[in-house]
Amino acid sequence: MALMGYHVSDANSYLVVTGGNIEDIKIVKKAFVYPWQKYSVISISPFDFEITLQAMTCEKLQFSLPAVFTIGPDDTADSLRKYAKILTGRDVDSLKRQAATGRSHVQDIVKGIIEGETRVIVSGMTMEEIFKERQLFKNKVIENVQAELDQFGLKIYNANVKELQDTAGSEYFKFLSRKAHEGASNQAKVDVANACMMGEIGEAEKRGKTKQEISRINAETAVLETKRKSQKATADAEFTTTQTKLNMGINLENIQATRRAEAKDAELQRDVEVKRAEMELERMRATEVVQATIKRESAEQAAEAKLYSETKSANGSLYKEKQAAEGRLFMETKLAEGLLYKQRQDAEANYYRVAKEAEATLYAERQAAQAVTLKAEASYFAKKKEAEALTEMAKAYGHMSEVLGGPQGLLQYMMLQNGTYEKLANANAAAINGLEPKITVWNTGDSAGSSSDGTGAIRNIMQSLPPLLSTINEQTGISPPSWLAQMKPSPALEKGKPKGKYVNGEVHGEVNSH
């Protein structure tokens, strides 16, 4: 509209003004519209939007979901701006679609958003979850749809999800309802039978418990009467004891009250004396304070007079010293300027000398760096040639390895060529050179222990002791006990023993045979 004048909107609407002197749009309740401006009216009244959605759960079960949404523009500045800029236009196509379908383009947009978000949520839930968590499902739908409607400035005021229904050709909910009805009927029959059984059992139990309770109550009554008599006697004794204690406490309290009254009286008398002494002290202190004040004022006046005279004298001395200091400052300033000029000349000469020395040093360092570079290039060329020689040598070794039957044959050839075997032999000989190994051979076994007199086993043990003890003594320094070495042989065995010297169980020297 381009009608000029002052316009006021209704309570449930706003004016949207565009044109001159307005950068974008202006949303107000009342405004004066100029000829170079246009305005339109937007309503913020919510409208009911009914939709029947065909959806499928994650179990591939199709169902129909009827729902009613109450949607309208959000009454905030940012939301109204979005709604006015995006959804309030009326072109020819939108007017034709509204006339044909009875819905505006706003309802078409809202329907598309609701259908898309609801299908996304339903596809991730099972039918059982949708039934049991109806409120959670509703909150998810509202939350997701509201997140999409925010970009259009719309708000969901209310949402009602109706009962789920079967789609054409599906009887899932019908059979589910029949199952629940049959289950409830069967459970009711079971509950009636259980109730009858529990009633009969309960009646019999109550009759038995009635008799038991009567007997128990009679027995408990007799016991309680006995306990009550005992408790009464105990209570009488306790009453007498308590009364005696109370009388004694009352007497003690009376005595203590008398003592406290006497102590309080003495304390009050002491306070009176203390107050009297404090009053006398304050009187004497006031007299001394007046006298001290008079003396202090007299001393202050004398000090002020002395201070005035000293101040004037100090001001005169300060002026003289100031004039002398200014003269000395002038002379020192001139001397400092001359010295600064001389130092500046010296610094410039020193700077010129240092600059020339730095240039000479830089030239020498450049020459040295060029020499180092040339040396490095020569070293690199030599290393490169050496690497090429090593590469050729490695190739030759590879051909030799093929000729000698493999790496093992090449290794043996290289060891023979370099004298590695001779060096290993010399190293082993040098390792054992100078060693004096001691080897003891014991003659044991079946042949050594065989004897016709049955003492072969004992003889083997005794024959092995001398070399064993000798070896222990040589290696550890431990000697055998003296009685073992000095034990005399048995005369019976001495007769049949061959004469001679025993060495490792064998006789050397004279042998007598019987």
C-alpha positions in Angstrom: 0.0 0.0 0.0 1.2 3.5 -0.8 -1.6 5.5 0.9 -0.2 8.6 2.6 -1.2 9.4 6.1 -0.9 8.3 9.7 -1.6 4.6 10.2 -2.2 2.5 13.3 -2.2 -1.3 13.4 -4.5 -3.6 15.3 -3.5 -5.2 18.6 -2.6 -8.5 16.9 -0.7 -7.0 13.9 2.2 -4.7 12.9 2.9 -2.2 10.2 5.9 -3.0 7.9 7.1 0.3 6.3 9.6 0.5 3.4 10.8 3.2 1.1 12.7 6.5 1.4 14.7 7.3 4.5 14.5 3.6 5.5 17.5 1.4 4.9 15.8 -2.0 5.1 12.4 -2.3 6.7 10.7 -0.8 9.8 8.3 -2.7 11.9 6.1 -0.5 14.1 2.6 -0.4 15.7 1.9 3.2 14.3 3.7 5.4 11.8 3.2 8.3 9.3 3.6 7.0 5.8 4.9 9.5 3.2 4.2 9.3 -0.6 7.7 7.8 -1.3 7.0 5.0 1.2 4.9 1.8 1.2 3.5 -0.1 4.1 1.8 -3.5 4.7 0.1 -5.1 7.6 1.3 -8.4 9.1 -0.7 -10.4 11.6 0.9 -12.3 14.4 -2.2 -14.3 15.3 -1.3 -18.0 15.4 -3.2 -20.5 13.1 -3.9 -24.2 13.5 -2.3 -26.4 11.0 -3.6 -30.0 10.7 -1.5 -32.7 9.0 -1.7 -36.4 8.5 1.8 -37.8 8.0 2.7 -41.1 6.4 5.9 -42.4 8.2 7.9 -45.6 8.6 9.8 -46.7 11.7 13.3 -48.3 11.7 11.5 -51.6 11.8 10.0 -50.9 8.3 6.5 -50.5 9.8 4.3 -47.9 8.1 1.7 -45.9 10.0 -0.3 -42.7 9.8 0.5 -39.9 12.3 -2.3 -37.2 12.6 -1.1 -34.1 14.4 -2.3 -30.5 14.9 0.2 -27.6 15.2 -0.5 -24.1 16.4 2.0 -21.9 14.7 2.4 -18.1 14.3 5.0 -15.4 14.0 7.2 -14.9 17.1 6.6 -11.5 18.8 10.3 -10.5 18.9 12.0 -7.8 16.7 14.4 -10.2 15.0 11.7 -12.9 14.3 9.2 -10.3 13.0 11.9 -8.9 10.7 12.6 -12.4 9.3 8.9 -13.2 8.9 8.2 -9.8 7.2 11.1 -10.2 4.7 10.7 -13.8 3.8 7.0 -14.9 4.2 4.8 -11.8 3.7 5.2 -11.4 -0.1 2.2 -12.2 -2.3 3.1 -12.9 -5.9 0.8 -14.1 -8.6 1.8 -17.8 -8.2 1.2 -17.8 -4.5 -2.3 -16.2 -4.9 -3.2 -18.9 -7.5 -2.0 -21.7 -5.2 -3.9 -20.3 -2.3 -7.1 -20.1 -4.3 -6.7 -23.7 -5.6 -5.7 -25.4 -2.3 -7.1 -23.1 0.3 -3.7 -22.7 2.0 -1.1 -20.0 1.8 2.5 -20.4 1.0 3.4 -20.2 4.7 1.3 -23.3 5.4 3.1 -25.1 2.6 6.5 -24.2 4.0 5.5 -25.3 7.5 4.0 -28.6 6.2 7.2 -29.4 4.4 9.3 -28.7 7.5 7.0 -30.8 9.8 6.9 -33.7 7.4 10.7 -33.8 6.9 11.7 -33.5 10.6 9.0 -35.9 11.8 10.1 -38.6 9.2 13.7 -38.2 10.3 12.8 -38.7 14.0 10.4 -41.6 13.3 13.0 -43.4 11.1 15.3 -43.7 14.1 12.8 -45.1 16.6 10.9 -48.4 17.0 7.1 -48.7 17.2 7.5 -49.7 20.9 9.6 -46.6 21.7 7.0 -44.3 20.0 4.2 -45.9 22.2 6.1 -45.9 25.5 7.9 -42.5 25.1 5.1 -40.5 23.6 6.1 -37.3 25.4 9.7 -37.7 24.4 8.7 -38.2 20.8 6.5 -35.1 20.9 9.3 -33.0 22.5 11.8 -34.2 19.8 9.4 -33.2 17.0 8.7 -29.8 18.5 12.4 -29.1 19.1 13.5 -30.1 15.6 10.7 -28.3 13.8 11.2 -25.2 15.9 14.9 -25.2 15.0 13.9 -25.0 11.3 11.1 -22.5 11.9 13.5 -20.0 13.6 14.9 -19.0 10.3 11.5 -17.9 9.2 10.6 -16.1 12.4 7.8 -18.6 13.3 7.1 -20.2 16.7 5.2 -23.3 17.7 2.7 -22.3 20.3 1.2 -25.8 20.7 1.5 -29.3 19.2 -0.9 -32.2 19.6 0.0 -35.7 18.3 -3.1 -37.8 18.0 -3.4 -41.6 18.2 -1.3 -43.6 15.6 -3.4 -45.1 12.8 -3.0 -47.9 10.3 -2.2 -47.0 6.7 -4.2 -48.5 3.8 -3.5 -52.2 3.6 -2.0 -52.4 7.1 -3.7 -53.8 10.2 -0.8 -53.6 12.7 -2.6 -51.4 15.2 -5.9 -53.4 14.8 -4.1 -56.7 15.7 -2.2 -54.9 18.5 -5.4 -53.6 20.0 -7.0 -57.1 19.7 -4.0 -58.6 21.4 -4.2 -56.2 24.2 -7.9 -56.7 24.6 -7.6 -60.5 24.7 -4.7 -60.3 27.1 -6.7 -58.1 29.4 -9.7 -60.4 29.3 -7.5 -63.5 30.1 -5.7 -61.6 32.8 -9.0 -60.6 34.4 -10.1 -64.3 34.4 -6.9 -65.3 36.1 -7.2 -62.4 38.6 -10.8 -63.5 39.5 -9.6 -67.1 40.0 -6.7 -65.9 42.1 -9.0 -63.7 44.2 -11.3 -66.6 44.9 -8.4 -68.9 45.9 -6.9 -66.2 48.1 -10.3 -65.5 49.7 -10.7 -69.1 50.8 -7.1 -69.4 51.9 -7.3 -66.1 53.8 -10.6 -67.2 55.6 -9.0 -70.4 56.8 -5.8 -68.5 57.9 -7.8 -65.9 59.7 -9.7 -68.5 61.7 -6.5 -70.2 62.8 -4.8 -66.9 63.6 -7.8 -65.8 65.7 -7.4 -68.8 67.9 -3.7 -68.3 68.1 -4.0 -64.7 68.9 -6.6 -65.4 71.8 -4.2 -67.8 73.4 -1.2 -65.5 72.9 -3.1 -62.5 74.4 -4.1 -64.5 77.5 -0.5 -65.6 78.1 0.8 -62.1 77.5 -1.8 -60.7 79.9 -0.6 -62.9 82.7 3.0 -62.1 82.0 2.2 -58.3 81.9 0.4 -58.4 85.2 3.4 -59.9 86.8 5.7 -57.4 85.2 3.4 -54.5 86.2 3.6 -55.6 89.9 7.4 -55.8 89.7 7.6 -52.4 88.0 5.3 -50.8 90.6 7.5 -52.0 93.4 10.6 -50.7 91.6 8.9 -47.4 90.9 8.0 -47.0 94.6 11.6 -47.5 95.6 12.9 -45.1 93.0 10.3 -42.5 94.1 11.6 -42.7 97.7 15.2 -42.4 96.6 14.4 -39.5 94.3 12.5 -37.6 97.0 15.5 -38.0 99.4 17.9 -36.7 96.7 15.6 -33.7 96.0 15.4 -32.7 99.7 19.2 -32.9 99.9 19.5 -30.8 96.8 17.1 -28.1 98.1 19.1 -27.8 101.3 22.3 -27.4 99.3 20.7 -24.8 97.1 19.6 -22.8 100.1 23.1 -22.8 101.5 24.6 -21.9 98.2 22.1 -19.0 97.7 23.1 -17.6 101.1 26.8 -17.7 100.2 26.2 -16.1 96.8 24.2 -13.2 98.4 27.1 -12.6 100.8 29.7 -12.7 97.9 27.5 -10.3 95.8 27.3 -7.8 98.7 31.1 -7.8 99.1 31.5 -7.3 95.4 29.2 -4.3 95.4 31.0 -2.7 98.2 34.3 -3.2 96.4 32.8 -1.5 93.2 31.7 1.5 95.3 35.2 1.9 96.6 36.7 1.6 93.1 34.3 4.3 91.7 35.2 6.6 94.6 38.9 6.2 93.8 38.4 6.8 90.1 36.4 10.0 90.8 39.3 11.4 92.9 41.8 10.4 90.2 39.8 12.2 87.5 39.6 15.4 89.7 43.4 15.4 90.2 44.0 14.7 86.5 41.8 17.6 85.4 43.7 20.1 87.6 47.0 18.9 86.1 45.7 19.1 82.6 44.7 22.8 83.0 48.1 23.7 84.2 49.8 21.7 81.4 47.6 23.4 78.8 48.7 26.9 80.0 52.4 25.9 79.9 52.0 24.4 76.4 50.3 27.5 74.9 53.1 29.7 76.3 55.8 27.4 74.9 54.0 27.4 71.5 54.0 31.3 71.3 57.6 31.5 72.1 58.5 28.8 69.6 56.5 30.6 66.8 58.4 33.8 67.5 61.7 32.0 67.3 60.6 30.2 64.1 59.7 33.5 62.4 63.1 35.0 63.1 64.9 31.9 62.0 62.8 31.7 58.8 63.7 35.3 57.7 67.4 34.6 58.4 67.3 31.3 56.4 65.6 33.1 53.4 68.4 35.6 53.2 71.1 32.9 53.3 69.1 30.9 50.7 69.0 33.9 48.2 72.8 34.4 48.5 73.5 30.7 48.0 71.1 30.6 45.0 73.0 33.5 43.2 76.3 31.7 43.8 74.9 28.4 42.6 73.6 30.0 39.4 77.1 31.5 38.7 78.8 28.2 39.2 76.1 26.5 37.0 76.8 28.9 34.1 80.6 28.2 34.3 80.1 24.5 34.5 77.6 24.5 31.6 80.1 26.3 29.3 82.9 23.8 30.3 80.6 20.9 29.7 79.7 22.2 26.2 83.4 22.5 25.3 84.1 19.1 26.6 81.1 17.7 24.7 82.3 19.2 21.4 85.8 17.7 21.9 84.3 14.3 22.7 82.0 14.5 19.6 85.1 15.1 17.4 86.9 12.2 19.0 83.9 9.9 18.6 83.6 10.8 14.9 87.3 10.1 14.3 87.0 6.8 16.2 83.9 5.8 14.2 85.8 6.4 10.9 88.7 4.3 12.1 86.5 1.5 13.4 84.5 1.5 10.1 87.6 1.2 8.0 88.9 -1.6 10.3 85.5 -3.4 10.0 85.6 -3.2 6.2 89.1 -4.6 6.1 88.0 -7.4 8.5 85.0 -8.2 6.4 87.1 -8.4 3.2 89.5 -10.8 4.9 86.6 -12.9 6.2 85.1 -13.1 2.7 88.4 -14.2 1.3 88.7 -16.9 4.1 85.1 -18.0 3.4 85.8 -18.4 -0.3 88.9 -20.5 0.6 86.8 -22.7 2.9 84.2 -23.1 0.1 86.8 -24.2 -2.4 88.3 -26.6 0.2 84.8 -28.0 0.9 84.2 -28.5 -2.8 87.5 -30.3 -3.2 86.7 -32.5 -0.2 83.2 -33.2 -1.6 84.7 -34.2 -5.0 87.2 -36.5 -3.2 84.5 -38.1 -1.1 82.4 -38.6 -4.2 85.2 -40.3 -6.0 85.8 -42.5 -2.9 82.1 -43.4 -2.8 82.2 -44.3 -6.4 85.2 -46.5 -5.8 83.4 -48.2 -2.9 80.4 -48.8 -5.1 82.5 -50.4 -7.8 84.3 -52.5 -5.1 80.9 -53.6 -3.8 79.8 -54.7 -7.3 83.1 -56.7 -7.6 82.4 -58.4 -4.3 78.9 -59.2 -5.5 80.3 -61.0 -8.6 82.9 -62.8 -6.4 80.1 -63.9 -4.1 78.3 -65.4 -7.1 81.5 -67.2 -8.2 82.3 -68.5 -4.7 78.8 -69.9 -4.1 77.2 -67.2 -2.0 78.0 -64.8 0.9 79.4 -67.6 3.1 82.0 -68.5 0.4 82.9 -64.8 0.0 83.3 -64.4 3.8 85.7 -67.4 4.0 87.7 -66.1 1.1 88.0 -62.7 2.7 89.1 -64.3 6.0 91.7 -66.4 4.3 93.0 -63.3 2.3 93.2 -61.2 5.5 94.8 -63.9 7.6 91.8 -64.0 10.0 92.2 -67.7 10.8 95.9 -67.3 11.8 95.0 -64.3 13.9 92.3 -66.3 15.7 94.7 -69.2 16.3 97.4 -66.8 17.7 94.8 -65.1 20.0 93.6 -68.5 21.4 97.2 -69.6 22.0 98.0 -66.3 23.8 94.8 -66.7 25.9 95.9 -70.1 27.4 99.6 -69.3 27.4 101.1 -69.7 31.0 98.1 -71.7 32.4 98.9 -74.8 34.5 95.8 -76.9 34.5 95.4 -79.7 37.0 93.6 -82.8 35.8 92.5 -85.6 38.1 91.4 -88.9 36.6 89.3 -91.2 38.7 89.0 -94.9 37.9 85.3 -95.7 38.6 82.8 -98.0 37.0 81.8 -101.6 37.0 85.3 -103.0 36.3 86.9 -100.8 39.0 84.4 -101.8 41.6 84.3 -105.6 40.9 85.8 -107.7 43.7 85.5 -111.3 44.7 85.3 -110.4 48.4 82.3 -108.0 48.1 84.2 -104.9 49.3 84.6 -103.3 45.9 82.1 -100.5 46.5 83.8 -99.5 49.8 87.2 -99.7 48.1 86.1 -97.4 45.3 84.8 -94.8 47.8 88.1 -94.9 49.8 90.2 -94.8 46.6 88.3 -91.6 45.5 88.8 -89.8 48.8 92.6 -88.9 48.5 92.4 -87.2 45.0 89.1 -85.5 46.1 90.6 -84.1 49.3 93.8 -83.1 47.4 91.8 -81.2 44.8 89.7 -79.4 47.5 92.9 -78.4 49.3 94.5 -77.0 46.2 91.5 -75.1 45.0 90.0 -73.8 48.3 92.8 -74.3 50.9 90.7 -76.5 53.1 92.6 -79.4 54.6 91.0 -82.8 55.7 90.8 -83.5 59.4 93.9 -85.0 61.0 92.2 -88.2 62.3 91.2 -89.1 58.7 94.8 -88.9 57.4 96.3 -90.7 60.5 93.9 -93.6 60.8 95.7 -97.0 60.9 94.6 -99.8 58.5 92.9 -102.9 59.9 95.2 -105.8 60.5 92.8 -108.2 58.8 92.7 -106.2 55.6 96.5 -105.6 55.8 97.3 -109.3 55.2 95.6 -109.5 51.8 96.5 -106.0 50.6 99.3 -105.8 48.0 102.3 -103.8 49.0 103.3 -100.7 47.1 102.3 -97.1 46.6 98.7 -96.2 45.7 98.2 -93.6 43.1 94.6 -92.9 42.0 93.5 -96.3 43.2 96.3 -98.3 41.5 99.3 -100.0 43.2 102.8 -99.1 42.0 105.9 -101.0 43.2 106.1 -104.4 45.0 103.1 -106.6 44.7 102.5 -109.8 46.7 100.1 -112.4 45.5 98.8 -115.1 47.7 
